[in-house]
């Protein structure tokens, strides 16, 4: 099972914005890409992360654990690359909205 950092970023963005389209804007991606990649992640994990049908989207109880872990993972990746990042160059996790 492979979960990508980008998928984690999309999940965080959807959780923060409550919308696939707003998350796509924040992540500089297409709405269909964000939606598809979140669905791929849900299928791989066998868990529904967001309850669809209501807006803003709500994070399911299982999804809350995933979002919290995703934030920790992205934070750790940021800590890993920070010493090597060139000044003024955005980090790979920069597309994730601030909490």
Secondary structure, DSSP 8 states (H G I E B T S, - for coil): ----HHHHHHHHHHHHHS-HHHHHHHHTS-HHHHHHHHHHHHHHHT---EE-SSSS-EE-HHHHHHHHHHHHHHHHHHHHHHTT--TT---GGGGS---
